[in-house]
Amino acid sequence: MPGQITTYTADKEHPWEYTWIEFDGMHAKEALMLSGLSINNPVYRSSEKIYSAKLKESMLYIAHHPTEMPFNLLSHLYMFIDCLMRSSASKTTPSSSGMSTYYLEWAFSYIAQNFQNNITIAGIAESRKIHQNYLCKIFREHVGVSPQDFLITYRMNKAEQLPES
């Protein structure tokens, strides 16, 4: 987290490797939430070697090519975020299906279009004719937070983007 001092110590029996990348933007916090990273869960652990290799490749490219054209660097950042989200999706339980992904995408879209209104989680679930408990379950499995927490964080992110008056 910006401005936060952190200390890490590896041990000889279980060494580890870490890489840092910093990015910002209109949807940065949402992308991190969707990938399962948060203040309470700040450490990424790769579920598959292919994702950790692609993540590392993207980060190192950005770090070693700072003078490249901005869209080139952005493309590597988007590849990085895509790998984060894919690896998060691969950590879900075997019972997850295409329908849960469909419902989550619907919920994200619904929230993005209606966050400024007085919406509820029950209303979001009802809009797709699913049970509120099911929506909560798939949010926790795939996103790592409740839909209510996601909605609150989404609204706070949008409020931060408002110009000061």
For each residue, the residues with C-beta under 8 A, 3 or more apart:
1: 4 39 42
2:
3:
4: 1
5:
6:
7:
8: 18
9:
10: 14 15 16
11: 14 15
12: 15
13:
14: 10 11
15: 10 11 12
16: 10
17:
18: 8
19: 55 56 59 60
20: 59
21: 59 62 63 80
22:
23: 28 77
24: 28
25: 28
26: 161
27: 30 31
28: 23 24 25 31 32
29: 32 33 153 157
30: 27 33 34 154 157
31: 27 28 34 35 81 84 85
32: 28 29 35 37 38 84
33: 29 30 36 37 38 143 144 145 150 153
34: 30 31 85 88 108 143
35: 31 32 44 81 84 85 87 88
36: 33 41 88 91 143 144
37: 32 33 41 42 44 84
38: 32 33 41 42 144 145
39: 1 42
40:
41: 36 37 38 144
42: 1 37 38 39
43:
44: 35 37 55 84 87
45:
46: 49 51 52 55 87
47: 51 87 90 91
48: 51 52 87 90
49: 46 52 53
50: 53 54
51: 46 47 48 54 55 83 84 86 87 90
52: 46 48 49 55 56 87
53: 49 50 56 57
54: 50 51 57 58 79 80 83
55: 19 44 46 51 52 58 59 80 83 84 87
56: 19 52 53 59 60
57: 53 54 60 61
58: 54 55 61 62 76 77 79 80 83
59: 19 20 21 55 56 62 63 80
60: 19 56 57 63 64
61: 57 58 64 65 76
62: 21 58 59 65 66 73 76 77 80
63: 21 59 60 66
64: 60 61
65: 61 62 68 72 73
66: 62 63 73
67:
68: 65 72 73
69: 72 73
70: 73 74
71: 74 75
72: 65 68 69 75 76
73: 62 65 66 68 69 70 76 77
74: 70 71 77 78
75: 71 72 78 79
76: 58 61 62 72 73 79 80
77: 23 58 62 73 74 80 81
78: 74 75 81 82
79: 54 58 75 76 82 83
80: 21 54 55 58 59 62 76 77 83 84
81: 31 35 77 78 84 85
82: 78 79 85 86
83: 51 54 55 58 79 80 86 87
84: 31 32 35 37 44 51 55 80 81 87 88
85: 31 34 35 81 82 88 89
86: 51 82 83 89 90
87: 35 44 46 47 48 51 52 55 83 84 90 91
88: 34 35 36 84 85 91 142 144
89: 85 86 92 101 142
90: 47 48 51 86 87
91: 36 47 87 88
92: 89 96 141 142
93: 96 141
94:
95:
96: 92 93 100 101 138 141 142
97: 100 101
98: 101 102
99: 102 103
100: 96 97 103 104 138 141 142
101: 89 96 97 98 104 105 142
102: 98 99 105 106
103: 99 100 106 107 128 130 134 135 138
104: 100 101 107 108 138 139 142 143
105: 101 102 108 109
106: 102 103 109 110 127 128
107: 103 104 110 111 124 128 135 139 147
108: 34 104 105 111 112
109: 105 106 112 113
110: 106 107 113 114 119 124 127
111: 107 108 114 115 119 124 150 151 154
112: 108 109 115 154
113: 109 110
114: 110 111 117 119
115: 111 112 119 151 154 155 158
116: 158
117: 114
118:
119: 110 111 114 115 123 124 151
120: 123 124
121: 124 125 132 135 136 146 147 148 151
122: 125 126 132
123: 119 120 126 127
124: 107 110 111 119 120 121 127 128 135 147
125: 121 122 128 130 131 132 134 135
126: 122 123 129 132
127: 106 110 123 124
128: 103 106 107 124 125
129: 126
130: 103 125 134 135
131: 125 134 135
132: 121 122 125 126 135 136
133: 136 137
134: 103 125 130 131 137 138
135: 103 107 121 124 125 130 131 132 138 139 147
136: 121 132 133 139 140 146 147
137: 133 134 140 141
138: 96 100 103 104 134 135 141 142
139: 104 107 135 136 142 143 145 146 147 150
140: 136 137 143 144 145 146
141: 92 93 96 100 137 138
142: 88 89 92 96 100 101 104 138 139
143: 33 34 36 104 139 140 150
144: 33 36 38 41 88 140
145: 33 38 139 140 149 150 153
146: 121 136 139 140 149 150
147: 107 121 124 135 136 139 150 151
148: 121 151 152
149: 145 146 152 153
150: 33 111 139 143 145 146 147 153 154
151: 111 115 119 121 147 148 154 155
152: 148 149 155 156
153: 29 33 145 149 150 156 157
154: 30 111 112 115 150 151 157 158
155: 115 151 152 158 159
156: 152 153 159 160
157: 29 30 153 154 160 161
158: 115 116 154 155 161 162
159: 155 156 162
160: 156 157
161: 26 157 158
162: 158 159
163:
164:
165:
